[in-house]
Amino acid sequence: MEIKIKETKNNTAFLNVVLTETEVLAEKEHAVDELISTVTVKGFRQGKAPKSIAANHIDPDKLSNHILSHVLNNVVVQAIKENNFKLLGKPVLENIDSKDNNGWTIKLSFPLYPEINLNNYKKFFTKKDTANKKTKEAKSETNEAKIDKIYDILLKNINIDIPQSVVEEELNYSMERLENQAKSLNLSLENYLKAVKKTNDEVKEEYSKKAAESIKLDLILLEIAKTEKIETSNEEIQAIAKAGAVPENQYGQLKSVIDRRKTIEYLLKLC
C-alpha cells in the first residue's frame, strides 16, 4: 500500500492511496473469512459450510462494504502513524477507483487539528475601573452577557482555520436535529421552514456559521486551559459523573466540559 500526501490546505491533508491487485485480493480473502460465519447454506448449519461454497452465498454489496471498511481502517491507521497526524474530525473518503483489475486508487482527506496562536490573549481583556464597576449598567450585567462578550472577543482576535469537513459534519448533525424537530410537530422539513419563513439555504448558512464559531471557541478555550494549566482531577470527574450518572466511557467528554467551564470562570475574572 502506497500513501502519498497530494497537498495540505486549510488544515486538511489530501492523500492518494494505491493498493495493488494482490493487496485487494488479500483484503477480500480476509473479509470472506469473517463473513462466512454469518452465511446460511442449505444443508449446513450456519457458519459450517465449506469456504468454497459459503463464499458464493455472501451478499456482494456486504462483501464490498466489508472490504472497503478494512482497507480504509488500515489506510487511516498507517497514514496517521507515518505522518503523525493529529485529527480534528473523521477522515473523509473523496473518491475510490476500482474499475480495472490493477488494484484500487483511493483519495482521502484528513481534517487536521489546527495550530492555535492565542496572541497574548489577556491584552484583549481589560478590567473596568472601580468607578465603572459601581455603575448601574455594570451591576445589571449578567454572567451570561459577560460570557457572550468573552466569546465575541476571542472570536474577533484569535483566528483559526477550521477544516471544512468538520464544519459540514456538525452542520449535518444540526440539520438532522432540525428535521427531527419538524417531525415531532408532524411537519416535513420543507413545511417547517415555510412556517418559520426561512429557506433551506438560509438555515444551512446560519448553522454553518454557528458550527464554525462553536468549534473555534472550543479549541480556543481548551488551548487557554492548557496554557494556564487549568485541569480537572480524576477525583472531580468521578464525583461529578457519579452525581450525574455519567457512564465511564464518557469521562473524556465530561472532562472537556468541566475544563471549558473552569476556563470561562477564569476569563470572567479578567473582565
C-alpha positions in Angstrom: 0.0 0.0 0.0 1.4 3.4 -1.0 0.3 6.5 0.7 1.2 10.0 -0.6 0.1 13.4 0.5 -1.1 15.3 -2.5 -1.4 18.6 -0.7 -2.3 20.2 2.6 -4.7 23.2 2.5 -6.9 24.8 5.1 -5.7 22.3 7.7 -6.8 19.5 5.6 -4.4 16.9 4.2 -5.4 15.3 0.9 -4.0 11.8 0.3 -3.7 9.5 -2.6 -3.6 5.8 -1.7 -2.7 3.0 -4.1 -3.4 -0.7 -3.4 -2.1 -3.4 -5.7 -4.3 -6.1 -7.0 -2.6 -8.6 -4.7 -3.3 -6.4 -1.7 -7.0 -6.0 -2.7 -7.3 -9.8 -3.1 -5.8 -10.4 0.3 -8.3 -8.0 1.9 -11.1 -9.8 0.0 -10.0 -13.2 1.5 -9.8 -11.7 4.9 -13.4 -10.3 4.5 -14.7 -13.6 3.2 -13.2 -15.4 6.2 -15.0 -13.1 8.6 -18.3 -13.1 6.8 -18.8 -16.8 6.1 -19.6 -17.4 9.7 -22.8 -15.4 9.2 -23.9 -17.2 6.0 -26.5 -19.9 6.0 -26.3 -22.5 3.2 -28.9 -25.2 2.7 -27.8 -28.5 4.1 -25.3 -26.9 6.5 -25.6 -25.3 9.9 -24.9 -21.5 9.9 -21.2 -20.9 9.6 -20.4 -24.6 9.0 -20.5 -24.7 5.2 -17.1 -25.1 3.4 -15.5 -21.8 2.5 -15.6 -22.6 -1.2 -19.4 -23.0 -1.0 -20.2 -20.3 1.6 -18.2 -17.6 -0.2 -20.7 -17.8 -3.1 -23.6 -17.1 -0.8 -22.2 -13.8 0.6 -24.1 -10.7 -0.4 -21.8 -8.9 -2.9 -22.6 -5.5 -1.6 -22.0 -6.6 2.0 -18.7 -8.1 0.9 -17.6 -4.9 -0.9 -18.5 -2.8 2.1 -16.6 -5.1 4.4 -13.5 -5.0 2.2 -13.7 -1.2 1.9 -14.1 -0.9 5.7 -11.0 -3.0 6.2 -9.0 -1.1 3.7 -10.0 2.4 4.9 -9.2 1.4 8.5 -5.7 0.2 7.5 -5.1 3.3 5.5 -6.2 5.7 8.3 -4.0 3.9 10.9 -1.0 3.8 8.6 -1.4 7.4 7.4 -1.7 8.7 11.0 1.4 6.7 12.0 3.5 7.7 9.0 2.7 11.4 9.2 2.0 12.0 12.9 -1.4 13.4 12.0 -3.5 14.9 14.9 -7.0 14.7 13.6 -9.8 17.2 14.4 -12.5 15.1 12.8 -13.2 12.0 10.8 -11.2 11.3 7.6 -13.4 11.7 4.5 -13.5 9.3 1.5 -13.3 11.6 -1.5 -13.1 9.0 -4.3 -12.3 5.4 -5.0 -11.4 4.0 -8.4 -11.6 0.2 -8.6 -12.8 -0.1 -12.2 -9.8 -2.0 -13.6 -8.0 -5.1 -12.3 -4.8 -3.4 -11.3 -5.9 -2.6 -7.7 -7.5 0.4 -6.1 -6.8 4.1 -6.1 -8.3 5.9 -3.2 -8.5 9.6 -2.4 -9.0 10.7 1.2 -8.9 14.0 3.1 -7.8 14.2 6.7 -9.1 17.2 8.8 -6.1 18.2 10.9 -6.0 19.8 14.4 -5.0 23.5 13.7 -2.2 25.4 15.3 -3.6 27.9 17.7 -1.8 31.2 18.4 -3.5 32.9 21.4 -1.8 36.2 20.5 -1.2 37.1 24.1 -4.9 36.9 24.6 -5.0 38.6 28.0 -4.4 42.0 26.4 -7.9 41.8 24.9 -9.4 41.7 28.3 -9.1 45.0 30.4 -10.6 45.2 33.8 -13.0 48.1 34.3 -12.0 50.8 36.7 -13.6 51.0 40.1 -16.0 53.8 39.2 -17.3 51.9 36.2 -17.8 48.8 38.3 -20.2 50.7 40.5 -22.4 51.9 37.7 -25.9 50.6 37.3 -25.1 49.1 33.9 -22.1 47.1 35.3 -24.2 45.8 38.2 -27.1 44.7 36.0 -24.9 42.9 33.5 -25.5 39.2 33.9 -22.9 36.5 33.7 -24.5 35.3 30.5 -23.9 38.7 28.9 -20.3 38.7 30.1 -19.7 35.3 28.7 -21.1 36.4 25.4 -18.7 39.3 25.4 -15.8 36.9 26.1 -16.8 34.8 23.2 -17.0 37.8 20.9 -13.6 38.9 22.0 -12.0 35.5 21.5 -13.6 35.0 18.0 -12.6 38.5 16.9 -9.0 38.4 17.9 -7.9 34.8 17.6 -8.0 33.3 14.1 -8.3 29.6 13.5 -8.6 27.9 10.2 -11.2 25.1 10.7 -11.3 22.2 8.1 -14.5 22.5 6.1 -15.3 18.8 6.6 -15.5 19.3 10.3 -17.9 22.2 9.9 -20.0 20.2 7.4 -20.2 17.2 9.8 -21.6 19.5 12.6 -23.9 21.1 10.0 -25.3 17.7 9.1 -26.0 16.9 12.8 -27.8 20.2 13.2 -29.9 19.6 10.1 -30.8 16.1 11.3 -31.9 17.6 14.7 -34.0 20.2 12.9 -35.7 17.6 10.7 -36.5 15.5 13.8 -37.9 18.6 15.5 -40.1 19.2 12.5 -41.3 15.5 12.6 -42.2 15.9 16.2 -44.6 18.6 15.1 -45.9 16.4 12.3 -44.3 18.6 9.7 -41.9 18.0 6.8 -38.7 20.0 7.0 -39.9 21.9 3.9 -43.2 22.9 5.6 -41.4 23.7 8.9 -39.1 26.1 7.2 -42.0 27.7 5.4 -43.7 28.2 8.8 -40.6 30.0 10.2 -40.1 31.9 7.0 -36.7 30.6 6.1 -35.2 28.8 3.2 -33.1 25.7 3.4 -30.0 27.6 2.2 -30.6 30.3 4.8 -30.7 27.8 7.6 -27.7 25.9 6.3 -25.7 29.2 6.2 -26.8 30.1 9.7 -26.0 26.7 11.1 -22.6 26.6 9.3 -21.6 29.9 10.9 -22.7 28.7 14.3 -20.9 25.4 13.9 -17.6 27.1 12.9 -17.8 29.5 15.8 -18.6 26.8 18.3 -15.7 24.6 17.1 -13.3 27.6 17.2 -14.4 28.6 20.7 -14.0 25.0 22.0 -10.4 24.9 20.6 -9.5 28.4 21.9 -10.9 27.6 25.4 -9.0 24.3 25.5 -5.8 26.0 24.4 -6.2 28.6 27.1 -6.9 25.9 29.7 -3.7 24.2 28.5 -1.7 27.4 28.7 -3.0 28.4 32.1 -2.7 24.8 33.4 -6.4 24.6 34.2 -7.1 21.0 34.9 -9.7 18.7 36.3 -8.6 15.9 38.5 -9.9 12.3 38.2 -11.5 12.7 41.6 -13.5 15.7 40.4 -14.6 13.9 37.2 -15.7 10.8 39.1 -17.6 12.9 41.7 -19.5 14.9 39.0 -20.0 11.7 36.9 -21.5 9.9 39.9 -23.8 12.8 40.7 -25.0 13.0 37.1 -25.0 9.2 36.4 -22.4 9.7 33.6 -21.0 6.4 32.3 -17.3 5.9 32.4 -16.9 5.8 28.6 -18.0 9.5 28.6 -15.4 10.7 31.2 -13.2 12.2 28.4 -16.1 14.3 27.1 -17.1 15.2 30.7 -13.5 16.4 31.4 -13.6 18.7 28.3 -16.9 20.2 29.5 -15.6 20.9 33.0 -12.3 22.3 31.7 -14.2 24.6 29.5 -16.4 25.8 32.4 -13.3 26.4 34.5 -11.7 28.3 31.7 -14.7 30.6 31.3 -14.7 31.2 35.1 -11.0 32.1 34.8 -11.7 34.5 31.9 -14.6 36.2 33.8 -12.1 37.3 36.4 -10.1 39.1 33.7 -13.1 41.2 32.6 
